[in-house]
Amino acid sequence: MTGAPDGPPSCSPARLPVRLPPAITADPALRRVLAALAPHRALIVGGAVRNGLIGAPVDDIDIATDARPDRVVALAEAAGLRPVPTGIDHGTVTVVADGRGFEVTTFRRDVATDGRRAVVAFSVRIEDDAARRDFTINALYADAQGRVLDPVGGLDDLAARRLRFVGDPGDRITEDYLRILRFFRFHAWYGRPGAADPAALDACARHAAGLARISRERVTAELKKLLAAPEPAEAVALMARTGVLAQLLPGADAARLAALVAAEPGLCPGPRDISARKNWPVRLAVLGGDQSGLRLSRDEARMQDELRLGGSLAEAAYRLGAERAGQLALLRASRGEVLRADWRAQIDFAAGQRLPVAAADLMPALHGPAVGRGLRAAEAAWIDSGFLMPAPALIDIAMLAGDD
């Protein structure tokens, strides 16, 4: 996902620039690639143009061209660049310049789609290429001088922070059902609150069942990006209203997410976009519902279990570390729990503690399973004491427990 600030700056169409910032087009590696393709039309496309126009970070730069993939390979090699056929069957060649990869894709038009993948034909027309893209704000192009080309009205939509599908929303969705989730994700990052396109929402509701045809990996990746937006609550509420949330997380409660997002500024220090990226697991946990339809990594699944832990925040910090305990504090606060005024100092202190007794302190008086019982009893007493009980008292407790 290309980075974004706390939402694109509010601006009118008249104020939106029609040329990319020089810092983007002056990039030496980009200029080498565009120069290599110069016998053909080669345009910066998509997120780099969108983000460049609104002053958001530009992480990756993609290029669209009327050159066929084999021609792209030949031109890149002739210019001393390294072409990598990463998706050549679909028209994409990654051209490496100065150690960086630029995805170069031939203009395409869809021949057939099945809701997951498309059969494409190459084209020499930018209009064909724009017509198969998902949203108007992603169908913006710019030439080597940074001049913006806008085949489908994306500039006005970007200026108004309005997310619209290119053409008919239902047609775009049935070409790839993942676009339902992309709509809500892009609305969270770029859309104006309260201004979601009714036609798009209607199409998402009508086709929500199509998400069952998309792999769990793709769905999970898209949901994580959505939940990492600085302000995802409205988008998730719209997902609930259209039946999309129930399709992904049966039993989830969007209102809980709104409460958590409202609590974050007071409990999470630092820039909002950074804390949001860290807190997507907390946001997923607060939504609740059945997560069996997602494909979380082992670490991510363990994190969800940890965020459901009971007990004190101090114990959580001792066992899991200060960061996870802080996330647990945020989760509990969003559910109405009143935290101690010194909760952050409490978890910072607890996270640095180490049990002052070890198995060697209990042997040979205890051995075998008795050592484990003794240590668990000592640890429980030590935590209950606020990590203050001295080692001799803990050894006495361990000895008694081990003898049972």
C-alpha positions as CSV (number, residue, x, y, z in Angstrom):
1,M,0.0,0.0,0.0
2,T,1.3,3.4,-0.9
3,G,1.6,5.5,2.2
4,A,-0.8,8.3,3.1
5,P,-1.2,11.0,5.7
6,D,-4.1,11.4,8.1
7,G,-6.3,11.8,4.9
8,P,-5.7,13.8,1.8
9,P,-5.7,17.6,2.3
10,S,-9.0,19.2,1.6
11,C,-8.9,21.2,-1.6
12,S,-11.1,22.2,-4.5
13,P,-10.6,21.1,-8.1
14,A,-9.3,24.6,-9.0
15,R,-6.5,24.3,-6.4
16,L,-5.4,20.7,-7.2
17,P,-2.2,20.8,-9.2
18,V,-2.1,19.4,-12.7
19,R,1.6,18.6,-12.6
20,L,3.5,16.3,-10.3
21,P,6.0,17.8,-7.9
22,P,9.5,18.1,-9.5
23,A,10.9,15.9,-6.7
24,I,9.1,12.9,-8.2
25,T,9.9,13.5,-11.9
26,A,13.5,14.4,-11.2
27,D,14.2,11.0,-9.7
28,P,17.3,9.8,-11.6
29,A,16.3,6.1,-11.6
30,L,12.8,7.0,-12.9
31,R,14.2,9.2,-15.6
32,R,16.5,6.4,-16.8
33,V,13.5,4.1,-17.2
34,L,11.4,6.6,-18.9
35,A,14.2,7.6,-21.2
36,A,14.8,3.9,-22.1
37,L,11.1,3.6,-23.1
38,A,11.1,7.0,-25.0
39,P,10.5,5.5,-28.4
40,H,7.1,4.6,-27.0
41,R,4.5,6.3,-24.8
42,A,5.5,5.7,-21.1
43,L,3.5,7.3,-18.3
44,I,3.7,7.3,-14.5
45,V,0.4,5.8,-13.3
46,G,-1.8,5.2,-10.3
47,G,-0.8,5.7,-6.7
48,A,2.4,7.7,-7.5
49,V,0.3,10.3,-9.4
50,R,-2.5,10.3,-6.8
51,N,-0.3,10.7,-3.8
52,G,2.1,13.1,-5.5
53,L,-0.8,15.5,-6.3
54,I,-2.1,15.6,-2.7
55,G,1.3,15.7,-1.0
56,A,1.2,12.2,0.4
57,P,4.3,9.9,0.5
58,V,5.1,8.1,-2.8
59,D,6.7,4.8,-2.1
60,D,6.5,3.0,-5.4
61,I,6.3,4.3,-9.0
62,D,4.5,2.2,-11.6
63,I,4.7,2.9,-15.3
64,A,2.1,2.2,-18.1
65,T,3.2,2.0,-21.7
66,D,2.0,1.2,-25.2
67,A,5.2,-0.9,-25.7
68,R,4.6,-4.7,-25.7
69,P,6.4,-6.6,-22.9
70,D,9.1,-8.1,-25.2
71,R,9.8,-4.6,-26.5
72,V,10.1,-3.3,-22.9
73,V,12.7,-6.0,-22.2
74,A,14.6,-5.2,-25.3
75,L,14.6,-1.4,-24.6
76,A,15.6,-1.9,-21.0
77,E,18.5,-4.1,-21.9
78,A,19.7,-1.7,-24.6
79,A,19.8,1.1,-22.0
80,G,21.8,-1.0,-19.6
81,L,18.9,-1.6,-17.2
82,R,17.9,-5.0,-15.9
83,P,14.4,-6.3,-16.9
84,V,12.7,-8.9,-14.8
85,P,9.6,-10.6,-16.3
86,T,7.6,-10.6,-13.0
87,G,4.2,-10.8,-14.7
88,I,5.0,-10.9,-18.4
89,D,1.9,-12.9,-19.3
90,H,-0.2,-10.0,-18.0
91,G,2.0,-7.4,-19.5
92,T,4.2,-6.5,-16.6
93,V,8.0,-6.3,-16.6
94,T,9.9,-5.0,-13.6
95,V,12.7,-2.8,-14.8
96,V,15.6,-2.3,-12.3
97,A,17.4,1.0,-12.3
98,D,19.9,2.1,-9.7
99,G,18.9,-0.9,-7.6
100,R,15.2,0.0,-7.6
101,G,12.4,-1.8,-9.4
102,F,9.8,-0.1,-11.5
103,E,6.8,-2.1,-12.7
104,V,6.2,-1.4,-16.4
105,T,2.9,-2.7,-17.7
106,T,1.6,-2.5,-21.2
107,F,-1.7,-0.8,-21.7
108,R,-4.4,-3.4,-21.5
109,R,-8.1,-4.1,-21.9
110,D,-10.1,-6.9,-20.3
111,V,-11.3,-9.7,-22.6
112,A,-12.9,-11.9,-20.0
113,T,-13.1,-11.9,-16.1
114,D,-14.4,-14.4,-13.6
115,G,-14.4,-12.3,-10.4
116,R,-10.9,-13.2,-9.4
117,R,-8.6,-12.8,-12.5
118,A,-8.9,-11.4,-16.0
119,V,-7.9,-12.4,-19.4
120,V,-6.4,-9.3,-21.0
121,A,-5.4,-8.1,-24.4
122,F,-2.7,-5.5,-25.0
123,S,-3.7,-2.1,-26.3
124,V,-2.1,1.1,-27.5
125,R,-4.8,3.3,-26.1
126,I,-4.7,5.0,-22.7
127,E,-8.5,5.0,-22.6
128,D,-8.6,1.2,-22.7
129,D,-6.1,1.0,-19.8
130,A,-8.0,3.6,-17.7
131,A,-11.3,1.9,-18.3
132,R,-10.1,-1.3,-16.6
133,R,-8.8,0.3,-13.4
134,D,-10.8,0.3,-10.2
135,F,-11.3,3.9,-9.1
136,T,-11.0,7.2,-10.9
137,I,-8.4,8.5,-8.5
138,N,-6.2,5.5,-9.4
139,A,-6.6,6.1,-13.2
140,L,-4.5,9.2,-13.3
141,Y,-1.4,9.3,-15.5
142,A,1.6,11.7,-15.8
143,D,4.3,12.1,-18.5
144,A,8.0,12.5,-17.9
145,Q,7.5,16.2,-17.4
146,G,4.9,15.6,-14.7
147,R,1.9,16.8,-16.7
148,V,-1.2,14.9,-15.6
149,L,-3.5,13.0,-18.0
150,D,-7.0,12.4,-16.7
151,P,-9.1,10.1,-18.9
152,V,-11.9,9.4,-16.5
153,G,-12.4,12.4,-14.3
154,G,-10.1,11.4,-11.4
155,L,-8.7,14.9,-10.8
156,D,-12.1,16.3,-9.7
157,D,-12.8,13.3,-7.6
158,L,-9.4,13.5,-5.9
159,A,-9.8,17.2,-5.2
160,A,-13.3,16.5,-3.7
161,R,-12.0,13.4,-1.8
162,R,-14.7,11.4,-3.6
163,L,-14.1,7.7,-4.3
164,R,-15.9,6.5,-7.4
165,F,-15.5,3.3,-9.4
166,V,-14.5,3.8,-13.0
167,G,-17.7,3.3,-15.0
168,D,-20.4,1.0,-13.6
169,P,-19.6,-0.1,-10.0
170,G,-21.2,-3.4,-10.5
171,D,-19.2,-4.2,-13.6
172,R,-15.9,-3.2,-11.8
173,I,-16.8,-5.4,-8.8
174,T,-17.7,-8.5,-10.8
175,E,-14.4,-8.3,-12.6
176,D,-12.7,-8.7,-9.2
177,Y,-14.7,-9.0,-6.0
178,L,-11.7,-7.9,-3.9
179,R,-12.6,-4.4,-5.2
180,I,-15.4,-4.4,-2.6
181,L,-12.8,-4.3,0.2
182,R,-10.6,-2.0,-1.8
183,F,-13.5,0.5,-2.0
184,F,-13.8,0.6,1.8
185,R,-10.0,0.7,2.2
186,F,-9.6,3.6,-0.2
187,H,-12.5,5.4,1.3
188,A,-10.9,5.2,4.7
189,W,-7.6,6.6,3.4
190,Y,-8.8,9.1,0.8
191,G,-12.6,9.6,1.0
192,R,-14.3,12.6,2.6
193,P,-16.3,11.5,5.8
194,G,-20.0,11.2,5.1
195,A,-19.6,11.3,1.3
196,A,-19.4,7.7,0.3
197,D,-20.8,7.2,-3.2
198,P,-24.3,5.7,-3.0
199,A,-24.0,3.8,-6.2
200,A,-20.8,2.2,-5.0
201,L,-22.3,1.2,-1.7
202,D,-25.3,-0.3,-3.4
203,A,-23.1,-2.4,-5.7
204,C,-20.9,-3.5,-2.7
205,A,-24.1,-4.7,-0.9
206,R,-25.5,-6.5,-3.9
207,H,-22.2,-8.3,-4.6
208,A,-20.9,-8.9,-1.0
209,A,-21.4,-12.7,-1.3
210,G,-18.8,-12.6,-4.1
211,L,-16.0,-12.1,-1.5
212,A,-16.4,-15.8,-0.7
213,R,-14.6,-16.5,-4.1
214,I,-11.5,-14.5,-3.1
215,S,-8.7,-16.2,-1.3
216,R,-8.4,-15.7,2.5
217,E,-4.9,-14.4,2.0
218,R,-6.0,-11.5,-0.3
219,V,-9.0,-10.7,1.9
220,T,-6.8,-10.6,5.0
221,A,-4.2,-8.4,3.4
222,E,-6.8,-5.9,2.3
223,L,-8.5,-5.8,5.7
224,K,-5.2,-5.2,7.5
225,K,-4.5,-2.2,5.2
226,L,-8.0,-0.9,5.9
227,L,-7.6,-1.2,9.6
228,A,-4.2,0.6,9.4
229,A,-5.9,3.8,8.1
230,P,-5.8,6.7,10.7
231,E,-9.6,6.9,10.7
232,P,-11.2,3.6,9.6
233,A,-14.3,3.6,11.8
234,E,-16.7,5.1,9.2
235,A,-15.5,2.8,6.5
236,V,-16.1,-0.2,8.7
237,A,-19.5,1.1,9.7
238,L,-20.3,1.2,6.0
239,M,-19.1,-2.3,5.6
240,A,-21.5,-3.3,8.4
241,R,-24.4,-1.5,6.7
242,T,-23.8,-3.2,3.4
243,G,-23.4,-6.7,4.8
244,V,-19.7,-6.8,3.9
245,L,-18.5,-7.0,7.5
246,A,-20.7,-9.9,8.3
247,Q,-19.4,-11.7,5.3
248,L,-15.8,-11.3,6.6
249,L,-16.2,-11.4,10.4
250,P,-19.6,-12.9,11.4
251,G,-20.7,-11.4,14.7
252,A,-18.3,-8.4,14.5
253,D,-19.5,-5.1,16.0
254,A,-18.4,-1.9,14.1
255,A,-19.5,0.4,17.0
256,R,-16.7,-1.0,19.1
257,L,-14.2,0.1,16.6
258,A,-15.5,3.6,16.6
259,A,-15.1,3.7,20.4
260,L,-11.5,2.5,20.2
261,V,-10.5,4.9,17.4
262,A,-11.9,7.7,19.6
263,A,-9.8,6.6,22.5
264,E,-6.5,6.3,20.6
265,P,-5.4,9.9,20.6
266,G,-5.4,10.1,24.4
267,L,-3.7,6.8,24.9
268,C,-1.3,6.5,22.0
269,P,1.5,9.1,21.8
270,G,3.0,10.1,18.6
271,P,1.8,10.7,15.0
272,R,-1.7,9.3,14.3
273,D,-0.7,7.5,11.1
274,I,2.1,5.7,12.9
275,S,0.0,4.6,15.8
276,A,-2.7,3.5,13.4
277,R,-0.3,1.2,11.6
278,K,0.8,-0.4,14.9
279,N,-2.7,-0.7,16.2
280,W,-4.4,-2.6,13.4
281,P,-4.3,-5.8,15.5
282,V,-6.1,-4.1,18.4
283,R,-8.7,-2.8,16.0
284,L,-9.3,-6.3,14.6
285,A,-9.5,-7.6,18.2
286,V,-12.1,-5.0,19.3
287,L,-14.3,-5.8,16.3
288,G,-14.7,-9.3,17.6
289,G,-16.5,-11.8,15.5
290,D,-15.4,-15.1,13.9
291,Q,-11.9,-14.7,12.4
292,S,-11.8,-18.2,10.9
293,G,-12.3,-16.7,7.4
294,L,-9.0,-14.8,7.7
295,R,-5.5,-16.1,7.1
296,L,-3.4,-14.6,9.9
297,S,0.2,-15.5,10.4
298,R,1.1,-17.5,13.5
299,D,2.4,-14.4,15.2
300,E,-0.7,-12.4,14.3
301,A,-3.0,-15.2,15.6
302,R,-1.0,-15.3,18.8
303,M,-1.4,-11.6,19.1
304,Q,-5.2,-11.8,18.9
305,D,-5.1,-14.4,21.7
306,E,-2.9,-12.2,23.8
307,L,-5.3,-9.2,23.3
308,R,-8.1,-11.4,24.8
309,L,-6.1,-12.0,28.0
310,G,-7.6,-11.3,31.4
311,G,-5.7,-10.3,34.5
312,S,-3.9,-7.1,35.3
313,L,-2.1,-4.8,32.9
314,A,1.0,-5.2,35.0
315,E,0.9,-9.0,34.6
316,A,0.4,-8.6,30.8
317,A,3.4,-6.2,30.6
318,Y,5.6,-8.6,32.6
319,R,4.6,-11.6,30.4
320,L,4.2,-9.9,27.0
321,G,6.1,-6.6,27.1
322,A,5.1,-3.0,27.4
323,E,3.9,-2.5,23.8
324,R,1.4,-5.4,24.0
325,A,0.2,-4.3,27.4
326,G,-0.3,-0.8,26.1
327,Q,-2.4,-2.2,23.3
328,L,-4.4,-4.2,25.8
329,A,-4.9,-1.0,27.8
330,L,-6.3,0.7,24.7
331,L,-8.6,-2.2,24.1
332,R,-10.0,-2.2,27.6
333,A,-10.4,1.6,27.7
334,S,-12.4,1.5,24.5
335,R,-14.8,-0.9,26.3
336,G,-15.3,1.4,29.2
337,E,-12.7,0.2,31.7
338,V,-11.3,3.1,33.8
339,L,-7.5,2.8,33.8
340,R,-5.3,3.9,36.6
341,A,-3.8,7.4,36.3
342,D,-0.3,5.9,36.3
343,W,-1.1,2.9,34.0
344,R,1.7,3.7,31.6
345,A,4.3,3.9,34.3
346,Q,2.9,0.7,35.8
347,I,3.3,-1.3,32.7
348,D,6.8,0.2,31.9
349,F,7.9,-0.9,35.4
350,A,6.3,-4.4,35.1
351,A,7.8,-5.0,31.7
352,G,11.3,-4.7,33.1
353,Q,10.9,-7.1,36.0
354,R,12.5,-10.6,36.3
355,L,11.5,-13.2,38.8
356,P,14.2,-13.1,41.5
357,V,14.2,-16.8,42.1
358,A,15.1,-19.7,39.8
359,A,14.9,-23.5,39.8
360,A,18.4,-23.7,41.3
361,D,17.2,-21.9,44.4
362,L,14.7,-24.7,45.1
363,M,16.9,-27.7,44.6
364,P,17.7,-30.2,45.9
365,A,14.9,-29.7,48.4
366,L,12.5,-29.9,45.4
367,H,12.9,-31.9,42.3
368,G,11.0,-32.9,39.2
369,P,7.4,-31.5,38.8
370,A,7.6,-30.0,42.3
371,V,10.1,-27.4,41.1
372,G,7.7,-26.2,38.4
373,R,4.8,-26.0,40.9
374,G,7.0,-24.0,43.3
375,L,8.1,-21.5,40.7
376,R,4.6,-20.9,39.5
377,A,3.4,-20.3,43.0
378,A,6.3,-17.9,43.7
379,E,5.7,-16.1,40.5
380,A,2.0,-15.6,41.2
381,A,2.7,-14.2,44.7
382,W,5.4,-11.9,43.3
383,I,3.1,-10.5,40.7
384,D,0.3,-10.0,43.3
385,S,2.8,-8.1,45.5
386,G,3.4,-5.6,42.7
387,F,6.8,-7.3,42.0
388,L,8.0,-6.3,45.4
389,M,8.1,-9.5,47.5
390,P,11.8,-10.4,48.3
391,A,13.4,-13.6,47.2
392,P,13.5,-15.3,50.6
393,A,9.8,-15.0,51.0
394,L,9.2,-16.3,47.5
395,I,11.4,-19.3,48.2
396,D,9.3,-20.1,51.3
397,I,6.1,-20.0,49.2
398,A,7.7,-22.1,46.5
399,M,8.8,-24.7,49.0
400,L,5.3,-25.0,50.5
401,A,3.7,-25.3,47.0
402,G,6.2,-27.8,45.9
403,D,5.6,-30.1,48.9
404,D,1.8,-30.3,48.1
